Amino acid sequence: MVLFLDKAAVYEENGGPVEKQSPWRLATVTKVEEMKLILNMIPIWLSTLPFGVTIAQTSTFFIKQAANLNRKIGDGLILPPTTIFCLAAIGMIVSITIYDKVLVPMLRRTTGNERGINILQRIGIGMLFVIATMIIAALVENKRLQVVAENPKTGSLTMSVFWLAPQFLIIGIGDGFTIVGLQEYFYDQVPDSMRSLGIAFYLSVIGAGSFLSSFLITVVDKITGRAGNTSWFGKNLNTSRLDKFYWLLAAVSTANLCVYVLIARRYSYKNVQRRVAVVDCYEGEARENGVSISVV
């Protein structure tokens, strides 16, 4: 895909001495290989942006839903709407613990992979959980609108805020796969001299996803509000149709997952060489037997 970059490292005799060659005409093999690694990551980065769009809903519309539900616990305690977000953190902690302590040892024996499964597979599994989250969120919001229609005066205040617990827990589990996988991927696959760029790539998925979420909401609002129709995003959540928006995100995420799988299957990982010294201690003296090279 990026083999044409090899020409940048080919020395042309008519160009003069190597020392006087312009860096725009002659580059070192190391720089060429580093550029290949960066360009190879861009399709993966693009295919993870819809994930950033979906998780942006957890801190926006999910919280707005919680504000319109019954948040009373006991006699007088009323939970703040953002408190429900703790369930996502719990889901993430539980999923990471189970993955690292249970699944990885089992998968390692089956696949022979040090990580159990490769990084891109882990990210893809997290995307499946995100799709499930959007489907459940759409069903819960549809149920909330039914309650509002049956009780116009009280609205959805008769419905407990813990109806939102499944969608927060599941997206937290998905984050344990995808977010951690993205951190590993962008840190591991960038050139060793560009580790900070890898972290920037990871953070940009979340940031760019939030911008794309705002752009998508603006577009959907204008399209659904044309010709005097009621927009999916009204000033009052009870007259909005967030459930349809969640179904839209589920459809987009599903289509994107199919594209992601195709890209991930064609992706070639960076080769990392590690030297392992085997030391044999005999009668208090250490003797180096040899050096073996393994390619990961």
C-alpha positions in Angstrom: 0.0 0.0 0.0 2.8 2.4 0.8 5.6 0.6 -1.1 6.1 3.7 -3.3 7.8 5.4 -0.4 10.8 3.0 -0.8 11.8 5.3 -3.7 12.6 8.0 -1.2 15.5 5.9 0.1 17.0 5.1 -3.4 20.2 7.0 -4.1 20.5 8.5 -7.5 24.1 9.1 -8.7 23.1 12.1 -10.9 21.9 13.9 -7.8 25.4 14.5 -6.4 27.1 13.3 -3.2 24.9 11.8 -0.5 25.9 14.5 1.9 24.5 17.2 -0.4 21.3 15.5 -1.3 18.1 17.4 -0.3 16.1 15.6 2.4 13.1 16.0 0.1 14.8 13.8 -2.5 16.7 11.3 -0.4 15.7 10.0 3.0 17.1 7.3 5.3 15.6 3.8 5.3 14.6 4.4 9.0 12.6 7.5 8.2 10.9 5.7 5.3 9.9 2.8 7.5 8.6 5.1 10.2 6.5 6.9 7.7 5.1 3.6 6.5 4.1 2.8 10.1 2.2 6.1 10.5 0.4 5.8 7.2 -0.5 2.2 7.9 -2.3 3.4 11.1 -4.5 6.0 9.5 -7.2 3.6 8.2 -7.5 2.1 11.7 -7.7 5.6 13.2 -10.5 6.6 10.8 -12.4 3.4 11.4 -12.4 4.0 15.2 -13.9 7.5 15.0 -17.6 6.2 15.0 -16.7 4.6 18.3 -15.7 8.0 19.6 -19.1 9.3 18.4 -21.0 6.7 20.3 -19.2 7.0 23.6 -19.7 10.8 23.4 -23.4 10.1 24.2 -22.6 8.7 27.7 -21.7 12.2 28.9 -24.4 14.0 27.0 -27.7 12.4 26.2 -27.4 9.5 28.6 -27.0 12.0 31.5 -29.9 14.1 30.1 -32.0 10.9 30.2 -31.0 10.4 33.8 -32.1 13.9 34.7 -35.6 13.1 33.5 -36.1 9.9 35.5 -36.8 9.2 39.2 -33.5 9.6 41.1 -34.9 9.2 44.6 -33.3 6.6 46.9 -34.9 6.0 50.3 -36.7 8.8 52.1 -35.0 12.0 51.0 -31.8 11.1 49.0 -31.9 12.3 45.4 -29.0 11.2 43.2 -27.3 13.8 40.9 -27.8 12.8 37.2 -24.1 12.3 36.7 -23.9 9.8 39.5 -25.2 7.1 37.2 -22.0 7.5 35.1 -20.2 5.6 37.9 -21.7 2.4 36.5 -19.7 2.8 33.3 -16.5 3.0 35.4 -17.5 -0.1 37.4 -18.2 -2.0 34.1 -14.8 -1.0 32.8 -13.0 -2.1 35.9 -14.8 -5.4 36.0 -14.2 -6.2 32.3 -10.5 -5.3 32.5 -10.0 -7.5 35.6 -11.8 -10.5 34.1 -10.0 -10.1 30.8 -6.5 -9.9 32.3 -6.9 -12.5 35.0 -9.2 -15.0 33.4 -9.6 -14.6 29.6 -6.0 -13.8 28.7 -4.5 -17.0 30.4 -7.1 -19.1 28.7 -6.7 -17.6 25.3 -2.9 -17.6 25.5 -3.0 -21.4 25.7 -5.4 -21.6 22.8 -4.0 -19.0 20.4 -0.3 -18.9 21.5 -0.5 -15.1 21.5 1.1 -13.4 24.4 -1.9 -11.1 24.7 -4.4 -13.9 24.2 -5.8 -12.1 21.2 -4.2 -9.4 19.1 -4.9 -5.8 19.7 -7.2 -5.1 16.8 -9.4 -8.1 17.8 -9.7 -6.6 21.3 -10.8 -3.3 19.8 -13.3 -5.0 17.6 -14.9 -6.9 20.5 -15.3 -3.6 22.3 -17.1 -2.2 19.3 -19.6 -5.0 19.5 -20.4 -4.0 23.1 -20.9 -0.4 22.0 -23.4 -1.5 19.3 -25.3 -3.5 22.0 -25.3 -0.4 24.2 -26.9 1.8 21.5 -29.6 -0.9 20.9 -30.4 -1.1 24.6 -30.4 2.7 25.0 -32.9 2.9 22.1 -35.2 0.4 23.7 -35.0 2.1 27.1 -35.7 5.5 25.7 -38.7 4.1 23.8 -40.0 2.7 27.0 -39.5 6.1 28.7 -41.5 7.8 26.0 -44.3 5.3 26.4 -44.4 6.1 30.1 -44.5 9.8 29.3 -47.4 9.2 26.9 -49.3 7.2 29.6 -48.6 9.8 32.4 -48.4 13.3 30.7 -48.5 15.1 34.1 -45.8 13.2 35.9 -43.8 12.3 32.8 -41.1 9.7 33.3 -40.5 10.6 36.9 -42.3 7.3 37.8 -39.6 5.4 36.0 -36.4 4.6 38.0 -33.1 6.0 36.9 -31.7 2.5 37.2 -33.4 1.6 33.9 -30.2 3.2 32.5 -27.9 0.9 34.4 -27.6 -1.8 31.6 -26.5 0.7 28.9 -23.9 2.3 31.3 -22.6 -1.1 32.4 -22.3 -2.5 28.9 -20.6 0.6 27.4 -18.2 0.4 30.4 -17.4 -3.2 29.4 -16.9 -2.1 25.8 -14.5 0.6 27.0 -12.5 -2.0 28.8 -11.8 -3.6 25.5 -11.7 -0.8 23.0 -10.2 2.1 25.0 -7.5 0.0 26.5 -6.9 -1.7 23.1 -6.6 1.7 21.4 -4.0 2.8 24.0 -2.0 -0.4 23.4 -2.3 -0.2 19.7 -1.3 3.4 19.2 1.5 3.2 21.7 2.9 -0.1 20.4 2.6 0.4 16.7 4.1 3.9 16.3 7.9 4.2 15.8 9.8 4.0 19.0 10.9 7.6 18.6 7.2 8.8 18.3 5.6 7.4 21.4 4.0 10.8 22.2 2.4 10.8 18.8 0.8 7.5 19.6 -0.8 8.9 22.7 -2.0 11.9 20.6 -3.6 9.5 18.1 -5.5 7.7 20.9 -6.7 10.9 22.5 -7.7 12.3 19.1 -10.2 9.4 18.7 -12.1 10.6 21.7 -11.8 14.3 20.8 -12.6 14.0 17.1 -15.5 11.6 18.0 -17.0 14.4 20.2 -16.7 16.9 17.3 -18.3 14.5 14.9 -21.1 13.7 17.3 -21.9 17.5 17.5 -21.8 17.7 13.7 -24.0 14.6 13.3 -26.6 16.0 15.7 -26.7 19.3 13.8 -27.2 17.5 10.5 -29.9 15.2 11.9 -31.6 18.1 13.6 -31.9 20.0 10.3 -32.9 17.0 8.2 -35.6 15.8 10.7 -36.9 19.3 11.4 -37.5 20.3 7.7 -41.0 21.1 6.3 -42.4 21.8 9.8 -41.7 18.3 11.1 -40.7 17.7 14.7 -37.0 17.4 15.1 -35.5 14.4 16.9 -33.8 16.9 19.2 -36.4 19.1 20.8 -36.0 21.5 23.7 -38.0 19.1 25.8 -36.6 15.6 26.0 -40.2 14.2 26.2 -41.0 15.6 22.7 -37.7 14.4 21.2 -36.9 11.1 19.6 -33.5 10.1 21.0 -34.5 6.4 20.5 -34.4 7.0 16.7 -31.0 8.7 17.0 -29.7 5.7 19.0 -30.9 3.3 16.4 -29.1 5.5 13.8 -25.9 5.2 15.8 -26.3 1.5 16.1 -26.7 1.2 12.4 -23.7 3.4 11.7 -21.6 1.5 14.2 -22.6 -1.9 12.7 -21.6 -0.7 9.2 -18.4 0.7 10.5 -17.5 -2.5 12.3 -17.8 -4.4 9.0 -15.3 -1.9 7.4 -13.1 -2.2 10.4 -12.9 -6.0 10.2 -11.8 -5.8 6.6 -9.1 -3.2 7.4 -7.9 -5.1 10.5 -7.6 -8.4 8.6 -5.3 -6.7 6.1 -3.2 -4.9 8.7 0.4 -5.9 9.2 1.8 -5.4 12.7 5.1 -3.7 13.4 7.9 -6.3 13.9 9.7 -5.9 17.2 13.0 -7.7 17.8 13.9 -8.7 21.3 17.3 -10.2 22.3 17.0 -12.7 25.1 20.2 -13.7 26.9 20.2 -17.2 28.4 22.4 -17.3 31.5 23.5 -20.6 33.2 24.9 -20.3 36.7 27.3 -23.0 37.7 29.5 -23.1 40.8 28.9 -19.4 41.5 30.0 -18.3 38.1 27.6 -16.9 35.5 28.2 -18.1 31.9 26.3 -16.8 28.9 25.2 -19.7 26.8 24.0 -17.7 23.8 21.6 -15.2 22.4 18.4 -16.0 20.6 16.2 -13.6 18.7 12.5 -13.8 18.7 10.2 -11.7 16.5 6.9 -10.6 18.0 
